[in-house]
């Protein structure tokens, strides 16, 4: 083969390889996507992830496979995701615990804002403060006044030290200068039972587990996490109304992230896919069926929310001296 012809052949081959690579990049995704859930089957994060996975798969035209890796408040699964390639083929389902859990350690196992890129938030459950129906506290003001005049005498149920149900109350205490004692419980059912019987003064769970008891009159809801009163619960004031804390809207939310460094085209396609899933009636109906509300925030907006909330929890955990080895 003549030198000039050989050079042309090599050049054409190189150009073909570059073109082929560009086509492959544009064709993302070209294989199934893994949706890693760092909590067990049946958890709120898992239930919503499986519903969203159906809509995401429909939009991406690729299977979306849900995989559970539970343990240590979501840390085990999240760290497992960090060992995988940052190629967009591993998406992590997250909730508030994603921001809280690493900050409970002196040496954080990961940095939620540095090590990951936000995709979309899709849903949220409002958090509510409840007391027993026979409790003397008719309003949040009644409860706050009692705690202020009787420091250390009121108690509140939590799902454990560092759980959101614990830290949200600690945040309220910090903002209002209150002193109340936390009582950790191993199950929501036990915490609800002891709140009904006034064994503990109050409890701050997400609304769905207590909705039936509020409706039947066994519990009284004093505040709910929403920016305005909800149509389904018009008699329950927002936290801003009930506590006076500006812009305070406590919710347990559900969203998705990928590893930092994931190609921009994959981030855009995933964000588009999640936005599409959120528009589907079958997805919305199933999410609302488990007691959550659609609360969609695209990548840029959700990223700002994550940063602000991570800073909030970091400051509070530092002030409380809660970090362990």
C-alpha positions in Angstrom: 0.0 0.0 0.0 1.3 3.4 -0.9 2.2 5.8 2.0 -0.3 8.4 1.1 -3.1 5.8 0.8 -2.1 4.3 4.1 -2.2 7.6 5.8 -5.6 8.3 4.4 -6.8 4.9 5.6 -5.6 5.5 9.1 -7.1 9.0 9.1 -10.5 7.7 8.0 -10.3 4.9 10.7 -9.5 7.5 13.4 -12.3 9.8 12.2 -14.7 6.8 12.3 -13.6 5.9 15.8 -14.2 9.5 17.0 -17.6 9.6 15.3 -18.6 6.3 16.8 -17.6 7.5 20.2 -19.6 10.7 19.8 -22.7 8.7 18.7 -22.3 6.4 21.8 -22.1 9.4 24.1 -25.2 10.9 22.6 -27.0 7.6 22.8 -27.0 7.5 26.6 -28.5 5.4 28.1 -27.5 2.4 26.1 -28.1 -0.2 28.9 -30.2 -0.6 32.1 -29.9 1.9 34.9 -29.5 0.9 38.5 -31.6 2.7 41.1 -29.8 2.1 44.4 -32.0 2.4 47.6 -29.9 2.6 50.8 -32.9 1.4 52.9 -34.8 -1.8 53.1 -37.8 -3.0 51.0 -41.0 -1.4 52.1 -39.4 1.7 53.5 -40.8 5.1 52.3 -37.7 5.7 50.2 -38.0 2.2 48.6 -41.8 2.4 48.0 -41.5 5.7 46.2 -38.3 4.7 44.3 -40.1 1.6 42.8 -43.0 3.8 41.7 -40.7 6.4 40.1 -38.5 3.7 38.5 -41.5 2.7 36.3 -41.9 6.2 34.9 -38.2 6.7 34.5 -37.8 3.5 32.6 -40.6 4.5 30.3 -38.9 7.8 29.5 -35.3 6.4 29.1 -36.5 3.4 27.1 -34.2 1.3 29.3 -35.0 -0.9 32.3 -34.5 0.7 35.7 -33.5 -1.9 38.3 -34.1 -1.2 41.9 -31.5 -2.6 44.3 -31.7 -2.3 48.1 -28.5 -2.0 50.2 -29.6 -1.0 53.7 -27.7 -0.3 56.9 -26.4 2.5 59.2 -29.2 4.9 58.4 -28.5 4.8 54.6 -24.7 5.1 54.9 -23.9 1.5 53.8 -25.8 1.9 50.5 -24.6 5.4 49.8 -20.9 4.4 50.3 -21.5 1.4 48.0 -22.7 3.8 45.3 -19.4 5.7 45.7 -17.4 2.6 44.5 -19.3 2.6 41.2 -18.4 4.5 38.0 -19.7 8.0 37.7 -21.4 7.3 34.4 -25.0 7.9 35.2 -25.9 4.2 35.3 -26.2 4.3 39.1 -28.8 6.6 40.6 -29.2 6.8 44.4 -32.6 7.4 46.1 -32.3 9.7 49.0 -34.3 11.3 51.8 -33.3 13.7 54.6 -31.2 11.0 56.2 -28.8 11.4 53.3 -27.9 14.8 54.7 -28.1 14.0 58.4 -26.4 10.6 58.8 -22.9 11.6 57.7 -22.8 14.6 59.9 -23.3 12.5 63.0 -19.7 11.4 62.7 -16.5 13.3 63.5 -15.1 11.9 60.3 -17.9 12.0 57.8 -18.2 8.9 55.5 -19.2 11.1 52.6 -20.0 14.8 51.8 -23.6 15.0 50.5 -22.9 18.2 48.5 -19.3 17.5 47.3 -19.5 13.8 46.4 -22.9 13.8 44.7 -24.8 15.8 42.0 -28.5 16.4 42.7 -31.1 15.2 40.2 -34.7 15.8 41.1 -36.8 15.9 44.3 -40.2 14.2 43.6 -42.2 13.9 46.8 -42.5 14.9 50.4 -44.4 14.0 53.5 -45.4 16.8 55.9 -44.2 16.5 59.5 -46.7 17.2 62.2 -46.7 17.7 66.0 -49.3 15.7 67.8 -50.5 15.4 71.4 -53.0 13.0 73.0 -56.6 14.0 72.6 -56.9 14.2 76.4 -53.8 16.5 76.6 -54.4 20.0 78.0 -52.6 21.5 75.0 -55.1 22.7 72.4 -52.7 24.7 70.3 -49.0 24.9 69.7 -48.9 28.1 71.8 -50.3 26.2 74.7 -47.5 23.6 74.4 -44.8 26.2 74.0 -46.0 28.2 77.0 -46.0 25.1 79.2 -42.5 24.1 78.1 -41.2 27.7 78.7 -42.7 27.9 82.2 -41.7 24.2 83.1 -38.3 23.7 81.6 -37.2 20.0 81.4 -40.6 18.6 82.4 -42.1 18.1 78.9 -41.0 15.0 76.9 -41.2 14.1 73.2 -41.0 10.8 71.4 -38.4 10.3 68.7 -37.3 7.5 66.3 -33.9 7.7 67.9 -31.0 10.0 68.5 -30.2 11.9 65.3 -33.4 10.9 63.6 -35.3 13.6 61.8 -38.1 13.4 64.4 -35.5 14.2 67.0 -33.5 16.9 65.2 -36.6 18.9 64.0 -37.7 19.3 67.7 -34.1 20.2 68.7 -34.2 22.9 66.0 -37.5 24.2 67.3 -36.1 24.2 70.9 -33.0 26.1 69.7 -35.1 28.7 67.8 -37.6 29.3 70.7 -35.3 28.7 73.7 -37.1 25.6 74.9 -36.1 22.8 77.2 -37.8 19.4 76.7 -36.5 15.8 77.1 -36.3 13.4 74.1 -37.5 9.8 74.6 -36.3 7.4 71.8 -38.6 4.7 70.6 -37.9 1.6 68.5 -41.2 1.8 66.6 -43.6 4.5 65.4 -46.5 2.4 66.7 -45.1 2.5 70.3 -44.4 6.2 70.1 -47.9 6.9 68.8 -49.4 4.7 71.6 -47.5 6.6 74.3 -48.5 9.9 72.9 -52.2 8.9 72.9 -51.8 7.9 76.6 -49.9 11.1 77.4 -46.9 9.0 78.6 -44.9 11.4 76.5 -46.0 15.0 76.0 -45.8 15.2 72.2 -44.4 13.6 69.1 -43.3 14.9 65.7 -43.6 12.2 63.0 -44.6 12.5 59.3 -48.3 12.9 59.0 -49.4 9.6 57.3 -48.8 7.2 60.2 -50.9 9.4 62.6 -53.6 10.6 60.1 -56.1 7.9 61.2 -55.6 8.7 64.9 -56.0 12.4 64.2 -59.1 11.7 62.2 -60.6 9.5 64.9 -59.9 12.0 67.6 -57.3 10.0 69.5 -54.6 12.5 68.7 -54.7 16.3 68.2 -52.4 17.8 65.5 -51.0 21.2 66.5 -49.0 22.0 63.4 -48.2 20.6 59.9 -45.3 21.0 57.6 -46.6 23.0 54.7 -46.2 26.5 53.2 -49.9 27.0 53.6 -52.8 25.1 55.2 -53.5 21.9 53.4 -57.0 21.4 51.8 -57.2 17.9 53.4 -56.4 19.3 56.9 -57.6 23.0 56.9 -57.9 23.1 60.7 -54.2 22.3 61.3 -52.0 25.5 61.2 -48.6 25.6 59.5 -45.5 25.7 61.6 -44.9 29.3 60.7 -48.4 30.1 62.0 -48.1 27.9 65.1 -44.5 28.7 66.1 -43.6 32.0 64.5 -40.4 30.5 63.1 -39.8 32.2 59.7 -39.9 29.9 56.6 -40.0 26.7 58.7 -41.6 23.9 56.7 -40.5 20.6 58.0 -41.0 17.7 55.6 -39.6 14.3 55.0 -38.7 14.5 51.3 -37.6 12.0 48.6 -35.2 12.6 45.7 -32.3 11.3 43.6 -28.6 11.9 43.1 -25.7 10.6 41.1 -22.0 10.6 41.8 -20.2 13.9 41.2 -18.4 13.8 37.9 -21.3 12.1 36.1 -21.4 13.4 32.5 -23.7 16.4 32.0 -25.7 14.7 29.3 -26.6 11.8 31.6 -27.6 14.3 34.4 -29.8 16.1 32.0 -31.4 13.0 30.6 -32.0 11.6 34.1 -33.5 14.9 35.3 -35.8 14.9 32.3 -36.8 11.3 32.9 -37.7 12.0 36.5 -39.7 15.1 35.5 -41.6 12.9 33.0 -42.2 10.3 35.7 -43.7 13.0 38.0 -46.2 13.9 35.4 -47.7 10.4 35.1 -51.0 9.9 36.8 -50.1 6.3 37.8 -47.0 7.6 39.5 -48.7 10.5 41.2 -51.6 8.3 42.4 -49.3 5.7 43.9 -47.1 8.3 45.6 -50.2 10.0 47.1 -51.5 6.6 48.0 -48.7 6.1 50.5 -49.4 9.5 52.1 -46.8 11.6 50.3 -47.4 14.7 48.2 -45.8 15.4 44.8 -43.1 18.0 45.5 -41.0 18.3 42.3 -37.8 20.3 42.2 -35.4 19.9 39.3 -31.6 19.5 39.6 -30.5 23.1 40.1 -33.3 23.9 42.6 -32.9 20.7 44.5 -29.2 21.2 44.7 -29.7 24.5 46.4 -32.2 22.9 48.8 -29.7 20.2 49.7 -26.9 22.6 50.4 -29.1 24.8 52.6 -30.5 21.9 54.6 -27.1 20.2 55.0 -25.7 23.5 56.5 -28.7 23.7 58.8 -28.2 20.2 60.2 -24.5 20.6 60.4 -24.8 23.7 62.6 -27.4 22.1 64.8 -25.5 18.8 65.2 -22.3 20.8 66.1 -24.2 22.9 68.6 -25.7 19.8 70.2 -22.3 18.1 70.4 -23.8 14.9 68.8 -20.9 13.8 66.6 -19.4 10.4 67.4 -16.2 8.6 66.3 
